[in-house]
């Protein structure tokens, strides 16, 4: 009787052990799938945005969305599998979005404003900020700006003393393209801002290179992928690794060359 009891008890213990192990496995699978689904949900809720500015992000006359930063960000999204949409928005809309949404990423220069965000990884593109003058004006140093009339897009501040200096005149058209058109018509001496943008727009306006002088660089900024600080760490890490791969593969450089060479 005691032997039979012991055998039955052993079987019950084995059954309990197997049942407990199965329960643990089910819980583990449920928990991991739950976490995974949350990661996917968090990733899909991420907003990817591009600044509305030729040649960074814009809409062609035919309605096609284009732009050097727009296309680079699309490659980052495709390779990483993170983010569903890449919205082209004016700078003010992007600022509001970053204040109101927890996870927002964009490609932008490492300006003082970007210090409030998380810098993920540079894309290998430096933007020279400075002054581009007519070909008859030689710019070797800051002092050469004296007595000039310079057009700088409204709201753009890229040099500490430029807008406080009274030795030259600054006018502020609403758009980058307006500054180039004024220069082309000879109404101003120079334009200020991001040199790649100015040169791209000059070419777009069919302004001959011979009509432009060598630019005076006052500042240099690196373009980074930046995200709001509350963007989940696993997303930040994945995006960082993706950009490193795209730089190594030469994919980003091909896009940059298609716009600036």
KACOR-V316924 format. One record per backbone hydrogen bond with DSSP energy under -0.5 kcal/mol. NH is the residue of the N-H (numbers start at 1). CO is the residue of the C=O. If there is no record, write none. Layout:
[[NH,CO] [NH,CO]]
This chain:
[[5,1] [6,2] [7,3] [8,4] [9,5] [10,6] [11,7] [12,8] [13,9] [14,10] [15,11] [16,12] [17,13] [18,14] [19,15] [20,16] [21,17] [22,18] [23,19] [24,20] [25,21] [26,22] [27,23] [28,24] [29,25] [30,26] [31,27] [32,28] [33,29] [34,30] [35,31] [36,32] [37,33] [38,34] [39,35] [40,36] [41,37] [42,38] [43,39] [44,40] [45,41] [46,43] [47,103] [48,46] [48,85] [49,47] [49,105] [50,87] [52,89] [53,51] [53,57] [56,53] [57,53] [58,66] [60,64] [63,60] [66,58] [68,55] [70,56] [71,67] [72,68] [73,69] [74,70] [75,71] [76,72] [77,73] [78,74] [79,75] [80,76] [81,77] [82,77] [84,46] [87,48] [87,85] [89,50] [89,87] [93,90] [94,90] [95,91] [96,92] [97,93] [98,94] [99,95] [100,96] [101,97] [104,102] [105,47] [106,226] [107,49] [108,106] [108,224] [110,222] [111,109] [114,111] [115,111] [115,112] [116,113] [117,114] [118,227] [119,117] [120,118] [120,225] [121,225] [123,223] [127,221] [128,126] [129,127] [129,219] [130,193] [131,216] [132,191] [134,189] [135,211] [137,134] [139,137] [140,138] [144,141] [145,142] [146,143] [147,167] [148,145] [150,148] [150,169] [151,190] [152,150] [152,171] [153,192] [154,173] [156,153] [157,155] [163,159] [164,161] [165,161] [169,148] [171,150] [179,175] [179,176] [180,176] [181,177] [182,178] [183,179] [184,180] [185,181] [186,183] [187,182] [188,182] [189,149] [190,149] [191,132] [192,151] [193,130] [195,128] [195,193] [198,194] [199,195] [200,196] [201,197] [202,198] [203,199] [204,200] [205,201] [206,203] [207,202] [208,206] [211,208] [212,209] [213,133] [216,131] [217,215] [218,129] [219,129] [221,127] [223,125] [224,108] [224,222] [225,121] [226,106] [226,224] [227,118] [228,104] [231,228] [235,232] [236,232] [237,233] [238,234] [239,235] [240,236] [241,237] [242,238] [243,239] [244,240] [245,241] [246,242] [247,243] [248,244] [249,245] [250,246] [250,247] [251,246] [252,246] [254,250] [255,251] [256,252] [257,253] [258,254] [259,255] [259,256] [260,256] [261,257]]
